Each structure stands twice: as C-alpha cells, then as structure tokens.
C-alpha cells in the first residue's frame, strides 16, 4: 500500500508513522485475505482476519510497552481525539509517510554517565572501522599487547551489541552501512577445497583492505575481504551470521522507521536467500536446524554439533523477524507458508522436548527404552542413565531451563546461557518457562553469575569428558573460554530477557556487579575459573562486544521500552496451528494431542 493511499487512515503504533503496520494487540491480524496464507484455514469466513487485505505484515510486539511509556500508547486515526504521540509527524509527511521510528534512548537519559560508560563509549568509537569514508562496523578487539590475528576484523555476531548501542544512541548510519555492505558480501563466491556452500551464507567476518589500484604503488582502493569460514579454525561456516543479520535488520527498522530499506529488492532477496538456506528440505525428521560443531558463538569443538539450542533460538527469532518484514503477495506466499509451518513445529519441539525441571527429570529417570510405536513416550530413546550425577542435586524445585542439545539417544543437559536467554527474548519459551529460567538464574546466582556475569555454559567439561569431547583443547580447559568461562558480553541478552519478563532488578544487579571490574580489568573478552575471578588466560583486552554489551545493558535499563526492538511476544495463533491439520492421511498422528504440557502454558 502506497504511503499516499495510507494517509486517509494513518495509525501510529509503537511510535511508527506511515503505512499501517499492525503490531502489539493487532499482531494477530493476519493477511488471511491472501488464500495462500498458511494460517488462513484458522480464520472463520466472516471473521476480522478474513477481511484483511494482502500486503499487510506479521508483527511480533505488544502495542503496550514494557514500561507503559506515554511515547508508545498513542494510536492516531485522522479526526479521532487521542493523546498526541511524542514524534515528529510533520517529518513523516515530508518524507512521504515512511515513518520516523522510535524515540532514541539518548534523548531520554535522565542521569549522568558514569566514568565506565564514558570510557566505554570512547573505546567503542575508536573501534569503528570506515570504508570509503563511511563508518561500517567495529573491530572485534583493540588490544595493543597482542598480535591481532583476526581480531582486527568486523564480525557479524560481535557487531550486533555495538549496533544496538549505536541505534539506541541515535547513530544509525553505521548500522545501515553495515547491513547493506554485508548483504553485498552474501553473493561472493565461497569455496573450500573446490566445494561451495549455499548461496545465502553470510560471512563470519570481513576486513577492509587497501590494495594497489591498477598495479600502481601510489594509488590504492579499499576493498572488503570476507571470511565465510575458509580461514576459520576448523573451516566451519557461520550459521548464526545470517540469523543475526535478519534480527538486526528488523531492529534497525523499528528504531529509524526506515522501512524502505527492508523493502528494497536486494534486501528482500537477501532475506529469502538466508531463509532458503535454513528451510531447505533434507533428511532430518526434526524442525530444528542441524549444524556442525563451532558454527555459532561457541566456534570451537565443544560437543554442540547436532541441534544446539543457541542456533534454534536464533533461528526462531530470525523467522519471526523475517515474517514481519516480508510483504504478503503472490510472490511470497510459498516462503511465508514455509515460515509459519516451521515456526509452529519448532516452538512445539523446543518447548516440549528441550525443557527440563525437577518434574521432567524425574520423568526421564523413569523412561522406558526401545519403544517402537507412534505413541511412544520416550520418542528419542533417551537412556535414563544419561542424567548426569550433578543435575539431580543442582536443579532447584523452583526453576528450569532448556537443555543444550537433543538428538536420538542423546540429551546434552548443560545449560547454555545465550540459547536460554534468546529463547525468552523471542518467545520460543512459554511465559511460564521464561519465568522459571530467570528463577534458576536467581537461585543459582553463585554458579551462573558469581563474580562476573555470565557463564556461557554450565557446568564445564572436565577430566575424560574434556579430553574426549573437546579433543583436549588447550584453550577450552575447564572453566575457561567456551568451557564454562564467564562472558560479560552476555549482559545485554540477560538484560533484554529480564526487561521482557518485568524483572529489570535482576539485570541491574548483574550490571552493577560487572561495573566493579570491567574498566579496571581493561574490558577483557572473558573470565576464567568457576567463580569468574581471573581474567581469561588468553582473553583479549579492550574487547569491543564486552564494552558494547555493557553499554547496551545500561541504555536498555535506562529506557526499558526500547527492548521491543528486539523482542517478540507470544503468538498463540501460531501455537494452535499444526501442519498435521492440513493433511488428510490417517497415518499421521499429531504429537500435540498426547503432549500438551508446554505448548500453551
């Protein structure tokens, strides 16, 4: 719908101006007018949903902000008396109704920056990389005491907290440049030993290099040199890069109102290439993504190959974000149907089979094995003896979490912080499960936070487990690096989850704890030991996503309503929808009839 056509009926939802974009309480308004919509079968012919025209989009946030901020409560329809929203409507009209987005956090800050914040901003600005005179990203670290290796490159996942900090401060140019230039890198040729991976793969990182122009030793031009895994340790493709790119693209649009960027042909093509890579049919029987070890933040051998929670949480979040940004039309009907089907199946799969609490562990303890039927309780043939000895005494009565991995005859009972936190942020968990995860963090604070937030996983692999699973990795020794190390960058995901669940005090406690040491310790990459007391033995100092994670946490706590740029709310309509209902074969029985414990709770 063109902006001019939208002017007779202009809605301002969550601070957006321009083309009506349903969100919040209107998030269940689906483009059911499109007969190809995967959810069209759920809407009665005379319902409101059936009268929504094609071209509207799926949105994932409540109309009411977390903090009930007055900036976000106005819904304006021409000639209707409502509160005037605190945005520049004239500016929106001047640019054709495209929107001006959310008020940035900088304008609302009511306190003076601490010395740690001032230092962090100074270091973050020094970490900015320019390309052809424009800011493009931030290097991974600026440690003058170490050889740079690849820490002088811009990593997709590492830049995300920096990007959010810049967006919240109102500095949006660097994020726009990053999104567009990494999109161009997506189409580059990627080859390892004469084999090329999928077309939609995003690089793990890139570096700006100056090369001689036409063989001249005096004239140079700048080029971007990406790494898709050809130079990475183990030569592993970064599965999470494309997922983070989609998540950041949505956040950029929510802050700036620059939805024209999302609607560009090249951007829409980039989104679909990433989704095609993730949604491609294969041999797997599960809706979760199958990946190899080292394909995400944990980029070394740590026994996470298979269906690691971190990838599933980011995958679910990226699907929700992409569905919001893809216009509904004849050309998008197939991919939207595929997204809806996958979201429905994935949410059920994770909630039902990855969740453990004291009750669930006791059920697993009593599992029967070798069940051959479609009505099996122990579907993955999990042997009760797999329950680790530490778990029964560690997990509290009040709390639970999503396990790290699930495969046939294998459950990885380690707690991985990023996967659990992002499952809360994206509503991959039920609200009850989200509360229980935060209860666990609070109850087991001395184990998961201790002297420095936040354990990347718990517990560490030790003794024979460390030798066999990591291959005796000298960097991933017990309670170091990815093997139970403490990573301050996880503060911002923890803060997001706490704000979403209405528990900012828990995040404030973690941020204040980190503030006591980060600046004095020169912003290290990670901390070692069970309690996080030592700076990591191989940790880089002045690590960019450490200081960016701290800044983003501080800004979100100052302006909790801004968390909506990254969060998604519960979508009950998705959970009620099941692809089995579209099939007439009597052979297929829906698992949800037998397992409703975590689906709609």
C-alpha positions in Angstrom: 0.0 0.0 0.0 1.5 3.3 -1.0 2.1 6.0 1.6 -0.3 8.4 -0.1 -3.1 5.9 -0.1 -2.5 5.3 3.6 -2.9 9.0 4.6 -6.7 9.0 5.0 -6.2 6.3 7.6 -3.0 6.9 9.5 -2.1 4.8 12.5 0.7 5.4 14.9 1.6 2.2 16.6 4.6 1.9 18.9 5.8 5.2 17.7 5.8 4.3 14.0 4.3 6.7 11.4 3.3 5.8 7.8 1.9 2.8 6.2 -0.4 1.0 8.7 1.8 -1.6 10.4 -0.1 -3.8 12.8 1.7 -4.8 15.9 1.0 -5.3 19.6 -2.6 -6.1 20.2 -3.0 -6.2 16.5 -0.3 -8.7 16.0 -2.9 -11.4 15.4 -4.2 -9.5 12.4 -3.0 -11.9 9.7 -3.1 -11.5 5.9 -5.8 -14.1 5.7 -7.3 -12.3 2.7 -4.5 -14.0 0.8 -5.9 -17.5 0.3 -2.3 -18.8 0.2 -1.6 -17.8 3.8 -0.6 -20.8 5.8 -2.9 -19.6 8.7 -5.9 -18.8 6.5 -7.6 -22.1 7.5 -7.8 -20.9 11.1 -10.0 -17.9 10.4 -13.7 -18.1 10.1 -15.0 -16.7 6.8 -16.8 -13.8 8.5 -14.0 -13.0 10.9 -12.0 -9.8 11.1 -8.9 -11.7 9.8 -10.6 -12.8 6.6 -11.2 -9.1 5.7 -7.6 -8.1 6.0 -6.2 -7.4 2.5 -3.0 -8.9 1.2 0.0 -6.7 1.7 -0.1 -6.4 5.5 2.6 -7.9 7.6 3.0 -10.1 10.6 4.2 -8.2 13.7 5.5 -9.6 17.0 5.3 -6.9 19.7 2.6 -5.7 22.1 1.1 -2.3 21.5 1.7 -1.6 25.1 5.4 -1.0 26.0 7.0 -2.8 28.9 7.3 0.4 30.9 4.0 1.9 29.8 5.8 4.8 28.3 3.5 7.5 27.0 5.5 7.7 23.8 4.1 4.4 22.7 0.5 4.5 23.8 -0.9 6.8 21.1 -2.9 5.3 18.3 -3.9 8.0 15.9 -6.7 7.9 13.3 -7.5 11.0 11.4 -10.0 13.2 13.2 -10.1 11.0 16.3 -9.2 12.6 19.6 -6.3 10.8 21.2 -3.1 11.7 23.1 -0.5 13.3 20.8 2.4 11.0 20.4 5.9 12.4 21.1 7.1 12.1 17.5 7.6 14.4 14.6 4.5 13.7 12.4 5.5 16.6 10.0 8.8 14.9 9.3 7.0 11.7 8.4 4.7 13.6 6.0 7.7 15.3 4.4 9.4 12.0 3.6 6.3 10.5 2.1 4.9 8.9 5.2 7.7 6.4 5.6 8.0 6.9 9.3 10.4 8.2 11.9 10.5 5.3 14.2 11.1 5.1 17.9 12.5 7.9 20.0 16.1 7.1 20.6 17.4 6.4 24.1 19.8 9.3 24.2 17.1 11.9 24.4 15.5 10.2 27.5 18.6 9.7 29.6 18.0 11.5 32.9 21.3 10.6 34.7 24.9 11.5 34.1 27.1 8.8 32.5 29.4 7.0 34.9 33.1 7.0 34.2 32.9 3.5 33.0 30.2 4.5 30.4 32.3 7.4 29.2 35.4 5.2 28.8 33.3 2.5 27.0 31.9 5.0 24.5 35.3 6.4 23.8 36.7 2.9 23.2 33.7 1.9 21.1 34.1 4.9 18.8 37.8 4.1 18.5 36.9 0.6 17.4 34.8 1.9 14.4 36.0 0.8 11.0 35.5 3.0 8.0 35.1 2.0 4.4 35.3 4.7 1.6 35.0 7.4 4.2 31.8 6.0 5.9 31.5 4.0 9.2 30.9 0.4 8.6 31.4 -1.7 11.8 33.6 -2.2 14.7 36.7 -4.4 15.1 36.5 -7.4 17.5 39.2 -6.0 19.8 41.8 -3.3 20.1 44.3 -5.0 22.4 47.7 -3.3 21.9 49.5 -6.1 23.8 48.6 -8.9 21.4 49.0 -9.8 17.7 45.7 -9.0 16.1 45.2 -12.3 14.2 41.6 -11.9 13.1 40.5 -9.6 16.0 41.0 -6.6 13.7 38.1 -7.8 11.6 34.4 -6.9 11.8 32.5 -10.0 13.0 28.8 -10.2 12.2 27.8 -11.6 15.6 30.2 -9.4 17.5 28.9 -6.2 15.9 25.3 -6.8 17.0 25.6 -5.3 20.5 27.7 -2.4 19.1 24.9 -1.8 16.5 22.2 -1.8 19.2 24.2 0.6 21.3 24.6 3.0 18.3 20.9 2.6 17.4 19.8 3.5 21.0 22.1 6.5 20.9 20.7 7.7 17.6 23.7 7.0 15.5 22.1 4.9 12.8 24.3 5.5 9.7 26.9 2.8 10.8 24.2 0.2 11.1 22.6 1.0 7.8 26.0 0.8 6.1 26.8 -2.5 7.9 23.5 -4.1 6.7 23.9 -3.1 3.1 27.6 -3.9 2.7 27.4 -7.3 4.4 24.4 -8.0 2.1 26.7 -7.4 -0.9 29.2 -9.9 0.5 26.5 -12.6 0.6 26.7 -13.0 -3.1 30.5 -13.5 -3.2 32.0 -16.8 -4.3 32.7 -19.1 -1.3 34.9 -22.1 -1.8 36.8 -24.6 0.4 38.7 -27.4 -1.4 36.7 -26.8 -4.6 33.3 -27.0 -2.8 30.9 -24.1 -2.5 28.3 -23.8 0.3 24.8 -22.4 -0.1 24.2 -19.1 -1.8 22.6 -17.4 1.2 25.6 -17.8 3.5 26.7 -14.6 5.3 30.4 -14.2 6.3 31.6 -14.7 9.8 33.7 -11.6 9.4 35.3 -9.2 7.0 38.2 -6.8 6.9 38.7 -3.5 5.0 41.9 -3.8 3.0 43.8 -1.3 0.8 45.0 -2.7 -2.5 47.0 -1.0 -5.2 44.9 0.4 -8.0 45.8 -1.0 -11.4 49.2 -2.1 -10.3 50.2 1.3 -9.0 52.3 1.6 -5.8 50.9 5.1 -5.2 47.2 4.8 -5.7 45.1 2.5 -3.6 41.5 1.5 -3.3 39.6 0.0 -0.4 38.0 -3.5 -0.7 36.1 -5.7 1.7 37.7 -9.1 2.3 35.2 -11.5 3.8 35.8 -14.8 5.6 33.0 -17.3 5.2 34.8 -20.0 7.2 37.6 -20.6 4.7 40.1 -19.2 7.2 38.3 -20.0 10.4 39.5 -22.6 12.9 38.2 -25.9 11.7 36.8 -24.3 8.4 33.3 -24.1 9.8 30.6 -21.9 8.2 29.0 -19.4 10.5 25.4 -20.5 10.7 24.4 -17.7 13.1 25.7 -14.8 11.0 22.7 -14.7 8.7 20.3 -15.1 11.6 21.8 -12.2 13.5 21.7 -10.1 10.3 17.9 -10.6 10.0 17.4 -9.8 13.6 19.4 -6.6 13.3 17.6 -5.5 10.2 14.3 -5.6 12.0 15.7 -3.7 15.0 17.1 -1.0 12.6 13.7 -0.5 11.0 11.9 -0.3 14.4 14.3 2.4 15.6 14.6 4.5 12.5 11.3 4.0 10.7 13.4 3.4 7.6 11.2 0.6 6.3 12.1 1.5 2.7 15.4 -0.3 3.4 13.6 -3.5 4.3 11.5 -3.2 1.2 14.4 -2.9 -1.2 14.6 -5.7 -3.8 18.2 -6.6 -2.8 17.4 -6.7 0.9 14.3 -8.8 0.3 16.4 -11.1 -1.9 19.0 -11.4 0.9 16.4 -12.3 3.5 15.0 -15.1 1.2 18.4 -16.5 0.4 19.1 -16.9 4.1 15.7 -18.4 4.7 16.0 -20.8 1.7 19.3 -22.0 3.1 17.7 -22.7 6.5 14.4 -24.1 5.3 15.8 -26.4 2.6 14.4 -29.9 2.9 16.8 -32.6 4.0 16.9 -36.0 5.7 16.2 -34.6 9.2 13.0 -35.6 11.0 13.2 -32.6 13.4 12.2 -29.0 12.8 15.4 -27.8 14.5 18.4 -26.8 12.4 21.1 -29.5 12.1 24.6 -27.9 12.3 28.2 -28.9 13.0 30.4 -28.0 16.0 31.7 -24.5 16.0 29.0 -22.9 13.9 28.0 -20.1 16.3 29.4 -18.1 19.3 31.0 -21.3 20.5 33.2 -21.6 17.5 35.5 -24.5 18.7 34.8 -28.1 19.3 32.6 -28.3 22.4 30.2 -31.1 21.6 27.4 -28.9 20.4 27.1 -30.5 16.9 23.6 -31.6 16.1 20.7 -29.3 17.2 22.2 -26.8 19.6 19.8 -24.6 21.5 21.6 -21.3 20.6 21.1 -21.9 16.9 17.4 -22.9 17.4 16.7 -19.8 19.4 18.3 -17.5 16.8 16.6 -19.5 14.0 13.2 -19.0 15.6 13.9 -15.3 16.3 15.0 -14.8 12.7 11.9 -16.5 11.3 9.7 -14.2 13.4 11.6 -11.1 12.3 11.7 -12.2 8.6 8.0 -12.9 8.6 7.4 -9.4 9.8 9.5 -7.8 7.0 8.3 -9.9 4.0 5.3 -8.3 2.3 2.4 -10.7 1.7 1.8 -11.2 -2.0 1.6 -13.9 -4.7 5.4 -13.9 -4.9 5.9 -14.5 -1.2 3.1 -17.0 -0.5 5.3 -20.1 -0.5 8.0 -18.8 1.8 5.5 -17.3 4.2 3.8 -20.7 4.4 7.1 -22.4 5.0 8.0 -19.9 7.7 4.6 -20.4 9.5 4.9 -24.2 9.3 8.4 -24.2 10.7 7.7 -21.7 13.5 4.7 -23.8 14.6 6.7 -27.0 14.6 9.9 -25.6 16.1 8.1 -23.9 19.0 6.4 -27.1 19.9 9.6 -29.1 19.6 11.7 -26.9 21.8 9.1 -26.3 24.5 8.1 -30.0 24.8 11.4 -31.8 24.3 14.2 -29.4 25.4 12.6 -28.3 28.7 13.8 -29.8 31.9 12.8 -29.1 35.5 12.7 -31.3 38.5 9.4 -32.9 37.3 10.7 -33.5 33.8 14.0 -35.0 35.1 12.0 -37.4 37.2 10.0 -38.4 34.2 13.2 -39.1 32.2 14.6 -41.1 35.1 11.6 -43.4 34.7 11.7 -43.6 30.9 11.2 -47.0 29.2 13.5 -47.5 26.3 13.3 -49.2 22.9 9.7 -48.1 22.4 8.6 -48.8 18.8 5.4 -47.0 18.1 4.0 -43.6 17.1 2.6 -43.3 20.6 6.0 -43.7 22.3 6.6 -41.5 25.4 10.4 -41.7 25.1 10.5 -40.7 21.4 14.2 -40.1 21.2 15.1 -43.3 23.0 16.9 -41.5 25.8 18.6 -43.8 28.4 17.9 -42.7 31.9 21.5 -43.3 32.9 22.4 -40.2 30.7 21.1 -38.0 33.5 24.4 -36.6 34.9 25.1 -37.0 38.6 25.4 -33.3 39.2 22.0 -32.4 37.9 19.7 -34.0 40.4 21.3 -32.2 43.3 21.8 -28.9 41.4 18.4 -28.1 39.9 16.1 -26.3 42.3 12.5 -27.0 42.9 11.7 -23.5 41.6 13.3 -23.2 38.2 14.1 -25.0 35.0 15.9 -24.4 31.7 16.2 -25.6 28.1 18.9 -28.2 27.6 21.8 -27.6 25.2 21.1 -30.2 22.6 18.8 -33.1 21.6 19.4 -35.9 19.2 18.5 -39.6 19.1 19.6 -41.3 22.3 21.4 -38.1 23.4 20.4 -35.2 25.6 23.0 -32.6 26.5 22.0 -31.4 29.9 24.4 -28.5 30.1 22.8 -25.1 30.4 23.8 -22.7 27.6 23.1 -19.1 28.6 22.7 -17.5 25.2 20.3 -20.1 23.9 18.1 -19.8 27.1 18.1 -16.0 27.2 17.3 -15.6 23.5 14.5 -18.2 23.8 13.0 -15.8 26.3 13.6 -12.8 24.1 12.0 -14.4 21.0 9.1 -16.1 22.9 10.4 -19.5 21.9 9.7 -20.5 25.5 6.3 -20.2 27.2 5.9 -17.3 29.6 5.9 -19.9 32.5 9.2 -21.4 31.2 10.7 -17.9 30.8 9.9 -17.1 34.4 11.4 -20.5 35.5 14.6 -19.8 33.6 15.1 -16.5 35.4 14.2 -18.1 38.7 17.0 -20.6 38.0 19.5 -17.8 37.3 18.4 -16.0 40.5 18.5 -19.2 42.6 21.9 -20.4 41.2 23.4 -16.9 41.0 26.7 -18.1 42.6 27.1 -20.7 39.8 25.9 -18.8 36.8 27.0 -15.3 37.7 29.3 -15.3 40.7 32.0 -12.6 40.4 31.4 -11.8 36.7 28.3 -12.3 34.6 27.7 -14.6 32.7 28.6 -18.2 32.4 28.5 -19.2 28.7 27.6 -22.7 29.8 27.3 -24.7 33.0 28.9 -26.9 34.1 32.3 -27.1 32.4 33.5 -30.3 30.8 36.2 -31.9 33.0 38.6 -34.9 33.1 37.7 -37.5 30.5 34.7 -35.5 29.2 37.0 -32.6 28.4 39.6 -34.9 26.7 37.1 -36.8 24.6 34.5 -34.0 23.7 36.9 -31.1 23.1 39.8 -33.2 21.8 42.0 -31.9 24.7 41.6 -28.3 23.5 44.2 -26.2 25.5 42.0 -23.1 25.1 38.8 -24.7 26.3 40.2 -26.1 29.6 37.6 -26.5 32.4 36.1 -23.2 33.4 37.8 -21.3 30.7 36.8 -19.7 27.4 33.8 -21.6 25.9 34.1 -24.3 28.5 32.4 -22.7 31.4 34.1 -19.3 31.1 32.3 -16.0 32.1 31.5 -13.7 29.2 30.5 -10.1 30.0 29.0 -9.6 26.6 26.1 -11.8 27.6 24.9 -9.0 29.9 22.8 -7.4 27.1 20.9 -10.6 26.3 20.4 -11.1 30.0 19.1 -7.6 30.4 16.7 -8.0 27.5 15.3 -11.2 28.9 14.9 -9.6 32.4 13.2 -6.5 31.0 10.8 -8.6 28.9 9.8 -10.6 31.9 9.3 -7.5 34.1 12.4 -8.2 36.3 14.9 -5.4 35.5 16.2 -5.5 39.0 17.9 -8.8 38.3 19.7 -7.3 35.3 20.6 -4.2 37.3 22.2 -6.5 39.9 24.3 -8.2 37.2 25.3 -4.9 35.6 26.4 -3.3 38.9 28.5 -6.4 39.5 30.2 -6.2 36.2 30.8 -2.4 36.6 33.1 -3.1 39.6 35.7 -4.8 37.5 35.3 -4.3 33.7 37.0 -0.9 33.4 39.8 -1.7 35.9 40.4 -5.0 34.1 40.6 -3.3 30.7 37.4 -4.8 29.3 38.5 -8.4 28.7 36.9 -10.8 26.4 36.1 -13.4 29.1 37.0 -14.5 32.6 38.2 -17.9 33.9 37.6 -20.1 36.9 34.4 -21.5 38.4 33.6 -18.1 40.0 34.9 -15.9 37.2 37.7 -14.4 39.4 40.5 -14.4 36.9 40.8 -12.6 33.6 40.8 -15.2 30.9 44.3 -16.7 30.2 44.0 -15.9 26.5 41.4 -13.2 26.7 41.9 -10.1 24.5 41.7 -6.8 26.3 39.5 -3.9 25.1 37.2 -6.5 23.6 34.5 -4.5 21.7 31.5 -6.6 22.4 32.4 -6.6 26.1 32.1 -2.9 26.3 29.2 -2.7 23.8 27.3 -5.3 25.8 27.7 -3.3 28.9 26.6 0.0 27.2 23.6 -1.7 25.6 22.6 -3.1 29.0 22.9 0.3 30.7 20.8 2.0 27.9 18.1 -0.6 28.0 17.8 -0.3 31.8 17.5 3.4 31.4 14.9 3.0 28.6 13.2 -0.4 29.1 10.6 0.4 26.4 13.3 0.1 23.8 13.6 -3.6 24.4 10.7 -4.0 22.0 13.1 -3.5 19.0 14.5 -7.0 19.7 11.8 -8.9 21.5 8.8 -10.9 20.1 5.6 -11.6 22.0 3.8 -14.9 22.3 1.8 -15.8 19.2 -1.0 -18.1 20.4 -2.4 -18.5 16.9 0.9 -20.0 15.7 0.9 -22.4 18.6 -2.6 -23.6 17.8 -1.7 -24.1 14.2 -0.4 -27.5 13.2 0.6 -28.7 9.7 -0.9 -32.1 10.6 -4.3 -30.5 10.4 -3.7 -29.8 6.8 -3.1 -33.4 6.0 -5.8 -36.0 5.3 -3.6 -39.0 5.8 -4.8 -41.2 8.6 -1.3 -42.5 9.1 0.0 -39.2 10.5 -1.0 -38.6 14.1 -0.4 -35.3 15.8 2.0 -35.5 18.7 0.4 -32.5 20.3 -2.7 -34.4 21.3 -0.5 -36.5 23.5 1.8 -33.8 24.7 0.2 -30.5 25.6 2.2 -29.8 28.7 4.3 -27.0 27.4 2.6 -25.8 24.3 0.1 -23.3 25.5 1.1 -23.0 29.1 
